Every structure is written in structure tokens, then in C-alpha cells.
Amino acid sequence: MPKRIKSLCALLLLTAAVQAYAQTRELATSGVLLDRIAAIVNDGVVLKSELDEQVGLITRRLAEQRTELPPANVLRQQILERLVIQEVQLQRADRAGIKVSDEMLNNALKDVAEKNGMTLDQLPRALEAQGINYAAYRDSLRKEMTITLLRQRDVLARIIVTPREIDQFLDQQQGSAAENLDYNVSHILLSLPEAAPPGQLEEVTARAEDVVRRAREGEDFTQLAVTYSNSQTALEGGQLGWRKGTQLPSFIADLVGTMEPGEVSDPVRTPSGFHIIRLNETRGAEQQVMVNQVHARHILMTTNELQDDETVRQKLNTLRQRILGGEDFAGLAATTSEDPQSATDGGDLGWQGPGTFVPEFEQVIDSLPEGEISAPFQTKYGWHIVQVLGRRVHDSTDEVRRQRAFAALRESKADEETELWLRRLRDESFIEYKM
């Protein structure tokens, strides 16, 4: 793009951002200034009030965790950078039509309340007691959920894990420490493009080596992460938390398998930059997964304009009596069941573990003796009769191991792909800091 056109585009973006900000100024009365711009991001802005609020929240959180704070200007710049990246993502989500409905948001807030042992109605008062404005909290959670949906679309949905990759992964992990242990890991990322010029490479390499030296000499790794890391976990002190070895990115798993708790790694170069890893703790992981399974079959019927709940219930009751009288369950299921997935198999649902079925269905089969056929009952899918064919305790270790391998491969790819994706978004954006 010619330099003149680039300058014009930048001017247009700046004009749009200033106009957007000017609209917020119209809310001021008596000439009182309500806010200032901290950064211009494409045709949007990050306001000083947003920055001040986040600085206050994160400062309090780090103080509660007894983390020594970096210089105020360093912390403020880290937080501003996070808000800029957030704004870039929200703008992309808006262009893509990604929205979080009030219903989705309220369900998430209900989950937050339940995890803290309270009702949704009690949540606003609990937040206010901690100095957190409920409306601001709702807005913040909506933004987080929007960004999560965007990342699922732009990053996770594009990550492919093949059966061959899973097989190779399991072969590599067989008998290794990474398979048998959980790791509590922290990390620092110093961003660096793959094709960085020599001067930039030397500068970032020196900074990475300096951070490693200071960490090994006893400086708090959390503070170093807050101060220097370019990762999205920087303001959490670089904490990745507890992960199974197979769920870590492969370059981290290879490192921590040879490290002792408290040890800090040498810098590791990847496409996103230099990574510095600290192994905090390890613990043993479960080796065998035994699951209670049930084998059942059912017949499903649904209501429509011609038959109401009572009509459907009576039809199923008639079918139940015919089966008790000697007719074949599978034959009747194949000709009458409205479950397209199981009807062709005579209603057979196969061997399934806990949590597979909706609660109402699971409650019935849990209480039903083997061989007995239930009375008609209703779930959100319609009306059912069900028969339990058998129960067993099944060793699901191999299935679980493959599921974990899939999750680990996707997660290891996602960590690196997310960092690269965020860098691309940022590089494609017009950003101007005003503070």
C-alpha cells in the first residue's frame, strides 16, 4: 500500500475514533470533562476510566496474593496493552456478528453465583461488598464470553487433530513421566516475530537471558511475569495452573519432565517468541479410570398437533403391555420409535456412562432393575419407555486416554496459535497510545 494511502487510512481511523469519543463527551454537563482517551484502536477507543478501573482491580488482586508489584508505570502499560488487545478482539467479534445474548449471560452469572454458594439474586450484593459494581461486572463478563466465542471460531475451530496424531502422541507418551504426573507451571513469553531483524533478536534474547538470571537468583517469578511477559497470562503472574503433562504444549511438556519443582528453564524459542518456564509443583495422576456403565434401549414418541401428552403416554403404555405380553422390544422400537439414531438398532443406546443422558432419563434407568421396562415418562425430547439390559464396571482408561490426548493436542496447538493470531490482529490494527 502506498505511503500516502496508508496515511489517509490512519487519518480516517483517527477521525472516526475522535468522533466516537466526542459523542461520549456530549454526556458532560456544565463543561465538566468526564473522561479521557488512553488509546485509539481502529475506530474505537480505550478510555482512561477503563484503564484506572482495571489498574485498581489488578493492583488489589496482586496485593491480596502478596505479589510484589512492579513499577506503577510498567503495570499500567501492561494493563493498557491488555485492554487494547481486548478492544481489537471485540471489534472483530462485532464485525463477525458474534453476540452474547442476555440469556447466555444470565446463565453464566448463575453459574458464578452457584459456585460461590449463593443465588443469582444474592450476587449483586456480594459483588458490591467487594467494591465491584454489578453492571460493570456484567459488562466485563459479556466481553469475556464474546472473546471466547470469537476464539472458538477463529482459532479452535480451525485446529484439526487426526486419529493418526492421537496414535503417535500416545505412542510417544507411553510410560513417560508426562503421562503419569500433573504439573503446576508458570511461564513468561517475550514476543518476537519469526523473521525478526538481527538487532531485535539480540535485544529480546538478552532480555530473556536477564529475566532467567533474575528468576534463578530469587526474584519473584510472578512479578517478573507481570512486568515482562507478553502472554495473555501476564497479569496472572504467568500462571498456567495445574495441567496434566499430556495437556501441556509439547515444548513445555518436554522441559518440565526433566525439571525439579522451583526450577526455571533456559529461554525456549518458538514461532511466537522466547518462553521461560518455571515448574512450581508436581503431583501424581490417576492411572486407571473405572466407570459404571448401563446398557439400555428405549422407544421415543413426541407430541404434535394431532396427539397431546396423554395420547402419547397411552400409546407407549400400550406398547409396554404388548412387550410384556411377549412381543419383541427391538421390533416395536424399529417401527414406532421417533429417535432417528437408535430406532434402526431396535432402540439400543449401547453401553453408556454417567452424564450421557438428560437427568430425567438417567434417574429412571438408575432406579430400574435389569430386564424391567419402565412406565412411560417425559423428558425434554418427548415421552419414553426404557429397558435396562445390563450393568457393568468398565475400564475406560483407553477411551479416556484418547480423549485426553485429543484435548492435549488441541490445547497445545491452541496456545501457540492464539498467541500468533493475537499478534496478527494487533499488527493489522491502527493503534495510537495517548497516555
C-alpha positions in Angstrom: 0.0 0.0 0.0 1.5 3.4 -1.0 2.6 5.5 2.0 0.1 8.3 1.1 -2.9 5.9 1.1 -1.7 4.4 4.5 -1.5 7.9 5.9 -5.0 8.7 4.7 -6.4 5.4 6.2 -4.8 6.3 9.5 -6.3 9.8 9.4 -9.7 8.4 8.7 -9.5 5.9 11.6 -8.2 8.7 13.9 -11.1 10.9 12.8 -13.7 8.2 13.4 -12.2 7.4 16.8 -12.2 11.1 17.9 -15.8 11.4 16.6 -16.8 8.4 18.7 -15.1 9.9 21.7 -16.8 13.3 21.1 -20.2 11.6 21.3 -19.4 10.4 24.8 -18.3 13.9 25.7 -21.9 15.1 25.0 -22.9 13.4 28.2 -20.9 16.0 30.1 -22.7 18.9 31.8 -21.5 22.4 32.8 -18.3 21.9 30.8 -17.0 19.2 33.2 -14.7 16.7 31.5 -16.0 13.1 32.1 -13.1 11.1 30.6 -10.0 11.0 28.5 -8.7 8.7 25.8 -6.0 6.2 26.8 -5.6 4.7 23.4 -7.2 4.8 20.0 -7.8 1.4 18.5 -9.1 1.4 14.9 -12.4 3.3 15.1 -12.8 2.7 18.8 -11.1 3.9 22.0 -9.9 2.7 25.4 -10.9 5.3 28.0 -8.8 6.4 30.9 -11.7 5.4 33.3 -11.5 1.8 32.0 -7.7 1.8 32.5 -8.0 3.2 36.0 -10.6 0.7 37.0 -8.6 -2.3 35.8 -5.4 -0.9 37.4 -7.3 -0.7 40.7 -8.7 -4.2 40.4 -5.5 -5.9 39.4 -3.4 -4.0 41.9 -5.7 -5.2 44.7 -5.7 -8.7 43.5 -1.9 -8.9 43.2 -1.6 -7.3 46.7 -4.0 -10.0 48.1 -1.8 -12.6 46.6 1.2 -11.0 48.3 2.9 -10.4 44.9 5.4 -7.6 44.9 4.1 -5.0 42.4 6.3 -3.9 39.5 6.8 -0.1 39.0 3.4 1.6 38.6 4.1 2.8 35.0 5.1 -0.8 34.0 1.9 -2.3 35.4 -0.2 0.4 33.9 1.3 -0.2 30.4 0.7 -4.0 30.7 -2.9 -3.4 31.6 -3.4 -0.9 28.9 -1.9 -3.3 26.3 -4.4 -6.0 27.5 -7.3 -3.6 27.1 -6.1 -2.7 23.6 -5.9 -6.4 22.6 -9.4 -6.8 24.1 -10.8 -3.9 22.1 -9.2 -5.3 18.9 -10.9 -8.7 19.5 -14.3 -7.1 20.4 -14.3 -5.1 17.2 -13.5 -8.3 15.2 -16.4 -10.1 17.0 -18.7 -7.2 16.2 -17.8 -7.3 12.5 -18.4 -11.1 12.6 -21.8 -10.7 14.2 -20.9 -12.6 17.3 -23.2 -11.6 20.2 -23.8 -12.9 23.7 -27.5 -12.8 24.5 -28.9 -11.8 27.9 -30.0 -15.4 28.4 -26.4 -16.7 27.9 -25.1 -14.0 30.1 -27.6 -14.7 32.9 -26.8 -18.4 32.8 -23.1 -17.7 33.2 -23.8 -15.3 36.1 -26.0 -18.1 37.7 -23.1 -20.5 37.4 -20.8 -17.9 39.1 -23.3 -17.5 41.9 -23.8 -21.2 42.4 -20.0 -21.9 42.5 -19.8 -19.3 45.3 -22.7 -20.9 47.2 -25.4 -18.2 46.5 -28.3 -17.4 44.3 -28.2 -15.1 41.3 -30.3 -12.6 43.3 -27.6 -12.5 46.0 -24.7 -12.0 43.6 -25.0 -8.2 43.1 -24.9 -7.5 46.9 -21.9 -9.9 47.3 -20.0 -8.1 44.5 -20.9 -4.6 45.9 -19.5 -5.8 49.3 -16.1 -6.4 47.5 -16.3 -2.9 45.8 -17.3 -4.3 42.4 -20.1 -2.6 40.5 -22.6 -5.3 39.3 -23.4 -3.5 36.0 -19.6 -3.2 35.2 -19.2 -6.9 36.2 -21.9 -8.0 33.8 -20.4 -5.9 31.0 -16.9 -7.4 31.7 -18.3 -11.0 31.7 -20.2 -10.4 28.4 -16.9 -9.2 26.8 -15.0 -12.3 28.1 -17.7 -14.6 26.7 -17.8 -12.7 23.4 -14.0 -13.1 23.0 -14.2 -16.8 24.0 -16.8 -17.3 21.2 -14.6 -15.4 18.8 -11.5 -17.5 19.6 -13.5 -20.7 19.3 -14.5 -19.6 15.8 -11.1 -18.2 14.6 -8.7 -20.5 16.4 -10.1 -23.7 17.9 -12.5 -24.4 15.0 -9.5 -24.3 12.6 -7.4 -26.7 14.7 -7.5 -30.3 13.3 -6.4 -33.3 15.3 -6.3 -36.5 13.3 -6.6 -40.1 14.7 -3.0 -40.7 13.4 -1.8 -37.7 15.5 -3.5 -39.2 18.5 -1.9 -42.6 18.0 1.5 -41.0 17.6 1.0 -38.9 20.6 0.0 -41.9 22.8 3.0 -43.9 21.5 5.4 -41.1 22.4 3.8 -40.6 25.9 3.6 -44.3 26.7 5.4 -44.8 30.0 6.7 -41.3 30.1 6.6 -39.0 33.2 4.4 -36.6 31.4 1.7 -39.2 31.2 1.8 -40.1 34.9 2.1 -36.6 36.5 0.3 -33.4 36.8 2.3 -30.1 36.7 1.7 -26.7 38.1 3.5 -24.4 35.7 4.1 -20.7 35.2 5.6 -19.1 32.1 6.8 -15.8 30.6 6.6 -15.0 26.9 8.8 -12.4 25.3 7.2 -11.9 21.9 9.4 -12.0 18.8 8.5 -12.4 15.1 9.9 -15.4 13.4 11.7 -13.2 10.9 12.9 -10.6 13.4 15.8 -8.4 12.3 19.2 -9.2 14.0 19.1 -6.2 16.2 15.6 -7.0 17.6 16.7 -10.7 18.0 19.7 -9.7 20.0 17.7 -7.3 22.2 15.0 -9.8 23.1 17.5 -12.6 23.6 19.4 -10.5 26.1 16.2 -9.6 27.9 15.2 -13.2 28.1 18.6 -14.3 29.5 18.4 -11.4 32.0 14.9 -12.5 33.2 16.1 -16.1 33.6 19.1 -14.9 35.6 17.0 -12.8 37.9 14.5 -15.6 38.4 17.2 -18.1 39.3 18.7 -15.6 41.7 15.5 -15.4 43.7 13.4 -12.6 42.2 9.7 -13.4 42.3 8.7 -15.1 39.1 5.1 -13.8 39.4 6.4 -10.2 39.5 8.7 -10.8 36.5 5.8 -12.2 34.5 3.6 -9.2 35.4 6.5 -6.9 34.4 7.9 -8.5 31.2 5.6 -11.2 29.8 3.7 -10.5 26.6 1.4 -13.5 27.2 -2.3 -13.3 28.0 -1.5 -14.8 31.4 1.0 -12.0 32.3 -1.3 -10.2 34.8 -2.0 -13.6 36.5 1.7 -13.9 37.1 2.2 -16.2 34.2 0.2 -19.0 35.9 -0.9 -21.8 33.6 -2.2 -23.7 36.7 -2.4 -27.4 37.2 -2.3 -29.4 33.9 -1.6 -33.0 33.1 1.6 -33.4 31.3 -0.2 -34.5 28.2 -2.2 -31.3 28.2 0.8 -29.0 28.1 2.2 -27.7 24.8 4.8 -30.2 23.7 7.8 -27.9 24.2 6.7 -27.3 27.8 6.0 -30.9 28.5 9.4 -31.9 27.2 11.0 -29.4 29.6 9.1 -30.0 32.8 9.6 -33.7 32.5 13.3 -33.1 33.2 12.9 -30.2 35.8 12.7 -30.1 39.6 10.0 -28.1 41.4 11.2 -24.5 41.7 13.5 -24.7 38.7 13.5 -22.1 35.9 14.2 -23.2 32.3 16.5 -21.6 29.8 14.7 -19.5 27.2 13.0 -21.6 24.6 12.4 -20.2 21.1 9.0 -20.9 19.3 7.3 -19.0 16.4 5.7 -16.7 19.0 8.9 -15.7 20.8 11.0 -16.8 23.8 9.3 -18.8 26.6 10.7 -19.1 30.1 9.2 -21.9 32.1 9.0 -22.3 35.9 7.9 -25.7 37.4 6.1 -24.9 40.6 4.9 -28.3 41.8 4.2 -31.8 40.6 1.7 -34.4 41.8 0.7 -38.0 40.8 -2.1 -38.6 38.4 -4.7 -41.4 38.4 -3.6 -44.4 36.4 -6.9 -46.3 35.8 -10.4 -45.0 35.1 -13.2 -47.3 36.1 -16.7 -46.2 35.1 -20.1 -47.6 36.0 -22.0 -48.2 32.7 -25.5 -49.2 31.8 -26.8 -50.8 28.7 -30.4 -49.7 27.8 -32.8 -49.4 25.0 -35.9 -47.2 24.6 -38.8 -46.1 22.5 -39.4 -42.4 22.0 -42.6 -40.7 20.9 -43.3 -37.0 20.7 -46.4 -34.8 20.7 -47.7 -32.9 17.7 -50.9 -31.2 16.5 -52.7 -34.5 16.3 -51.6 -36.1 19.6 -51.2 -34.5 23.0 -49.2 -35.7 26.0 -51.9 -38.0 27.3 -52.4 -39.6 23.8 -48.7 -40.3 23.5 -48.4 -41.7 27.0 -51.3 -44.1 26.3 -49.7 -45.3 23.1 -46.4 -46.0 24.9 -48.3 -47.8 27.7 -50.0 -50.0 25.1 -46.6 -50.8 23.6 -45.3 -51.6 27.0 -48.1 -54.1 27.6 -47.5 -55.7 24.2 -43.8 -56.2 25.1 -44.7 -57.7 28.5 -47.1 -60.0 26.6 -44.2 -61.4 24.5 -43.7 -59.1 21.5 -40.2 -58.1 20.6 -39.0 -54.8 22.0 -36.4 -54.3 19.2 -39.0 -54.9 16.5 -41.5 -52.4 18.0 -38.8 -49.8 18.6 -37.7 -50.1 14.9 -41.2 -49.4 13.7 -42.5 -46.9 16.2 -39.7 -45.1 17.9 -39.1 -41.5 16.8 -35.4 -41.5 17.9 -33.7 -41.5 14.5 -30.3 -42.5 16.0 -31.5 -45.6 17.9 -34.6 -46.7 16.1 -32.7 -48.6 13.4 -30.9 -50.5 16.1 -34.1 -51.5 17.9 -33.9 -48.7 20.3 -30.4 -49.8 21.5 -28.5 -47.0 23.2 -25.3 -49.1 23.8 -23.1 -49.0 26.9 -23.1 -45.5 28.4 -21.5 -43.9 31.4 -22.8 -41.3 33.9 -23.8 -37.9 32.4 -24.6 -39.3 29.0 -28.3 -38.8 29.3 -30.5 -35.9 30.5 -31.2 -36.1 34.3 -34.8 -37.3 34.0 -33.8 -40.2 31.7 -30.8 -41.1 33.9 -32.9 -41.1 37.1 -35.3 -43.6 35.6 -32.6 -46.1 34.4 -30.7 -45.8 37.6 -33.7 -46.9 39.6 -34.8 -49.6 37.1 -33.9 -53.3 37.7 -32.3 -55.2 34.9 -34.8 -56.5 32.4 -37.7 -54.4 33.6 -39.5 -52.0 31.4 -40.3 -48.5 32.8 -43.7 -46.9 32.8 -43.9 -44.0 30.2 -42.1 -40.9 31.4 -41.3 -37.5 29.9 -38.1 -35.6 29.1 -37.4 -32.6 27.0 -37.1 -34.9 24.0 -40.6 -36.4 24.4 -42.1 -39.5 26.0 -40.1 -42.7 26.6 -40.3 -46.2 27.8 -36.9 -47.8 28.6 -35.5 -51.2 29.4 -32.2 -51.8 31.2 -30.3 -54.7 29.6 -27.3 -54.8 31.8 -24.8 -53.0 34.1 -21.1 -53.3 34.4 -18.0 -51.6 35.8 -15.9 -50.8 32.7 -12.2 -49.9 32.4 -12.4 -46.7 30.4 -8.7 -45.9 30.7 -8.0 -46.3 27.0 -11.1 -44.2 25.9 -10.2 -41.5 28.5 -6.6 -41.6 27.4 -7.6 -40.9 23.8 -10.0 -38.2 24.8 -7.2 -36.6 26.9 -4.8 -37.0 24.0 -7.2 -35.2 21.7 -7.7 -32.4 24.2 -3.9 -32.1 24.9 -3.1 -31.9 21.2 -5.8 -29.3 20.5 -4.8 -27.3 23.6 -1.1 -27.4 22.8 -1.8 -26.2 19.3 -4.3 -23.6 20.6 -1.9 -22.0 23.0 0.6 -21.2 20.3 -2.0 -20.4 17.6 -3.8 -18.0 19.9 -0.6 -16.0 20.5 0.1 -15.8 16.8 -3.5 -15.0 16.0 -3.5 -12.1 18.5 -0.3 -10.8 17.1 -1.8 -10.8 13.6 -4.9 -9.0 14.8 -2.7 -6.4 16.5 -0.4 -5.9 13.6 -3.4 -5.3 11.3 -4.9 -2.7 13.6 -4.3 1.1 13.9 -3.3 1.7 17.5 -2.2 5.0 19.0 -1.4 5.4 22.7 -2.5 8.8 24.1 -1.0 8.4 27.6 
